[in-house]
């Protein structure tokens, strides 16, 4: 039973990759908090987020980068359910 619960938890999380192209520099900015990460030369970050928040994500592609609006619980401005990982799968931020 523990194994089934573990598999279900994994399926409730989605990982979305944001990357810079080769010889390219971009900024990935997460709103509404204004957290940002500068990427260059095929570097990337991953946003790990609950599957039930996918419909509320908004992604804007701008000339200098990508702006990502994440969903927060209606009764709070701050949430730590959105996790940002670097290319080595090390946590580098929470939204």
Secondary structure as UniProt FT lines:
FT   HELIX           2..11
FT   STRAND          13..19
FT   TURN            22..23
FT   STRAND          25..31
FT   TURN            32..34
FT   STRAND          35..40
FT   TURN            41..42
FT   STRAND          44..50
FT   HELIX           51..56
FT   STRAND          58..62
FT   TURN            63..64
FT   STRAND          65..69
FT   TURN            74..75
FT   STRAND          83..85
FT   TURN            87..88
FT   STRAND          91..94
//
